[in-house]
Amino acid sequence: MKFLRTPEHKRLMKMLATARKSKGLTQQQLAEQIGENQNFISKYESGERRLDFLEVAAISRPIGFNMAHAVREIESEYGPIVNPKQRKAGKKR
């Protein structure tokens, strides 16, 4: 399944960036806390890179991000998260 650049993906990346900023962390500071470089943070926040579940879990801890809450919020905005290939043709999301 490819969710890169879908509305749901964009919303999740925005939520992660907002959580980081609300903790007062720069991209560099978060990167150091999770053992990555600043470019890693920049690429996922800009939507250039997908994150797998375990990456989201590692990022979530230092920024206090609740993935279950995020899924509920995204589904309340866009409906159930399904494979983009299975969406009904013509239905805007």
C-alpha positions as a Python dict, from the first residue, in 0.01 Angstrom:
ca = {
    (1, 'M'): (0, 0, 0),
    (2, 'K'): (124, 344, -84),
    (3, 'F'): (1, 622, 142),
    (4, 'L'): (277, 871, 59),
    (5, 'R'): (123, 1210, -26),
    (6, 'T'): (-233, 1100, 50),
    (7, 'P'): (-441, 1342, 260),
    (8, 'E'): (-410, 1105, 557),
    (9, 'H'): (-32, 1090, 525),
    (10, 'K'): (-4, 1467, 497),
    (11, 'R'): (-225, 1509, 805),
    (12, 'L'): (-16, 1266, 1010),
    (13, 'M'): (309, 1442, 915),
    (14, 'K'): (157, 1777, 1009),
    (15, 'M'): (43, 1635, 1343),
    (16, 'L'): (394, 1504, 1417),
    (17, 'A'): (551, 1841, 1329),
    (18, 'T'): (299, 2026, 1545),
    (19, 'A'): (369, 1793, 1839),
    (20, 'R'): (745, 1847, 1800),
    (21, 'K'): (705, 2223, 1793),
    (22, 'S'): (467, 2223, 2091),
    (23, 'K'): (743, 2048, 2290),
    (24, 'G'): (976, 2332, 2191),
    (25, 'L'): (1210, 2103, 1999),
    (26, 'T'): (1390, 2188, 1678),
    (27, 'Q'): (1427, 1925, 1409),
    (28, 'Q'): (1793, 1892, 1512),
    (29, 'Q'): (1708, 1839, 1879),
    (30, 'L'): (1450, 1571, 1802),
    (31, 'A'): (1689, 1403, 1559),
    (32, 'E'): (1954, 1383, 1830),
    (33, 'Q'): (1707, 1234, 2076),
    (34, 'I'): (1612, 953, 1837),
    (35, 'G'): (1960, 892, 1695),
    (36, 'E'): (1896, 1029, 1348),
    (37, 'N'): (2007, 1335, 1154),
    (38, 'Q'): (1805, 1651, 1098),
    (39, 'N'): (1750, 1558, 733),
    (40, 'F'): (1548, 1252, 845),
    (41, 'I'): (1307, 1478, 1038),
    (42, 'S'): (1287, 1732, 757),
    (43, 'K'): (1206, 1470, 494),
    (44, 'Y'): (918, 1309, 680),
    (45, 'E'): (774, 1642, 797),
    (46, 'S'): (774, 1770, 438),
    (47, 'G'): (608, 1450, 314),
    (48, 'E'): (907, 1331, 113),
    (49, 'R'): (953, 1022, 327),
    (50, 'R'): (716, 761, 467),
    (51, 'L'): (752, 637, 821),
    (52, 'D'): (684, 282, 930),
    (53, 'F'): (499, 211, 1252),
    (54, 'L'): (813, 156, 1459),
    (55, 'E'): (966, 482, 1337),
    (56, 'V'): (650, 667, 1440),
    (57, 'A'): (668, 495, 1779),
    (58, 'A'): (1031, 605, 1829),
    (59, 'I'): (951, 963, 1725),
    (60, 'S'): (636, 973, 1938),
    (61, 'R'): (801, 914, 2274),
    (62, 'P'): (1011, 1235, 2300),
    (63, 'I'): (732, 1456, 2161),
    (64, 'G'): (448, 1302, 2362),
    (65, 'F'): (258, 1198, 2049),
    (66, 'N'): (-36, 960, 2091),
    (67, 'M'): (-69, 748, 1777),
    (68, 'A'): (-409, 602, 1874),
    (69, 'H'): (-548, 954, 1916),
    (70, 'A'): (-396, 1054, 1581),
    (71, 'V'): (-562, 760, 1401),
    (72, 'R'): (-900, 849, 1554),
    (73, 'E'): (-859, 1214, 1451),
    (74, 'I'): (-753, 1126, 1095),
    (75, 'E'): (-1045, 884, 1058),
    (76, 'S'): (-1287, 1145, 1188),
    (77, 'E'): (-1167, 1380, 913),
    (78, 'Y'): (-1126, 1135, 623),
    (79, 'G'): (-1319, 823, 714),
    (80, 'P'): (-1175, 475, 771),
    (81, 'I'): (-813, 433, 670),
    (82, 'V'): (-813, 192, 377),
    (83, 'N'): (-578, 100, 97),
    (84, 'P'): (-585, 398, -144),
    (85, 'K'): (-644, 150, -430),
    (86, 'Q'): (-972, 44, -267),
    (87, 'R'): (-1126, 388, -246),
    (88, 'K'): (-1433, 447, -453),
    (89, 'A'): (-1357, 622, -778),
    (90, 'G'): (-1451, 986, -778),
    (91, 'K'): (-1482, 1012, -401),
    (92, 'K'): (-1286, 1313, -279),
    (93, 'R'): (-1081, 1268, 36),
}
